[in-house]
Protein backbone atom coordinates (compact mmCIF):
# COMPACT_ATOMS: atom_id res chain seq x y z
CA UNK A 1 0.00 0.00 0.00
CA UNK A 2 1.41 3.39 -0.93
CA UNK A 3 1.05 6.60 1.03
CA UNK A 4 -0.11 9.81 -0.71
CA UNK A 5 -1.83 12.70 1.05
CA UNK A 6 -2.78 14.52 -2.13
CA UNK A 7 -2.20 18.27 -2.28
CA UNK A 8 -3.02 20.30 0.83
CA UNK A 9 -2.34 23.87 1.88
CA UNK A 10 0.37 24.46 4.39
CA UNK A 11 -0.81 25.65 7.80
CA UNK A 12 1.44 28.67 7.24
CA UNK A 13 -0.63 29.67 4.21
CA UNK A 14 -3.71 30.71 6.15
CA UNK A 15 -4.63 34.05 7.64
CA UNK A 16 -5.76 35.87 4.51
CA UNK A 17 -2.34 35.88 2.88
CA UNK A 18 -2.01 35.49 -0.90
CA UNK A 19 1.24 33.57 -0.42
CA UNK A 20 -0.15 30.03 -0.51
CA UNK A 21 1.96 26.91 -0.57
CA UNK A 22 0.63 23.41 -1.17
CA UNK A 23 2.38 20.26 0.01
CA UNK A 24 2.01 16.62 -1.02
CA UNK A 25 3.53 13.79 1.00
CA UNK A 26 4.16 10.36 -0.48
CA UNK A 27 6.12 7.27 0.58
CA UNK A 28 9.34 8.59 -0.92
CA UNK A 29 8.98 12.32 -1.53
CA UNK A 30 7.57 15.64 -0.42
CA UNK A 31 6.43 17.99 -3.19
CA UNK A 32 5.79 21.72 -2.78
CA UNK A 33 4.06 24.07 -5.23
CA UNK A 34 2.49 27.52 -5.46
CA UNK A 35 -1.27 27.09 -5.12
CA UNK A 36 -1.93 30.07 -7.41
CA UNK A 37 0.18 28.58 -10.21
CA UNK A 38 0.25 24.78 -9.84
CA UNK A 39 1.07 24.37 -13.54
CA UNK A 40 4.34 26.26 -12.98
CA UNK A 41 5.93 23.15 -11.49
CA UNK A 42 6.86 21.78 -8.13
CA UNK A 43 9.86 21.29 -5.91
CA UNK A 44 10.30 17.61 -5.01
CA UNK A 45 12.46 16.59 -2.06
CA UNK A 46 13.26 13.40 -0.22
CA UNK A 47 11.98 13.13 3.35
CA UNK A 48 15.40 13.80 4.91
CA UNK A 49 15.87 16.96 2.85
CA UNK A 50 12.34 18.14 3.70
CA UNK A 51 12.89 17.72 7.45
CA UNK A 52 16.28 19.45 7.22
CA UNK A 53 14.57 22.34 5.43
CA UNK A 54 11.87 22.60 8.12
CA UNK A 55 14.47 22.53 10.91
CA UNK A 56 16.30 25.45 9.28
CA UNK A 57 13.08 27.48 9.17
CA UNK A 58 12.66 27.32 12.92
C-alpha positions, 0 to 999 in steps of 0.5 A: 500500500502506498502513502499519498496525502494529495495536495493540501495547503500548508498551515502557514498559508492561512490568515488571509495571505495570498502567499499560498503553498501546497504540500504533497507527501508520499512514501518517498517524496515531499512535493511543494508548489504555489497554489496560485500557479500549480502548472508552474511546477513543483519542488520535489524533495526526499523526506530527509531533505524536507525535514532538514529544510523545516528545521532550518526554518525554525 
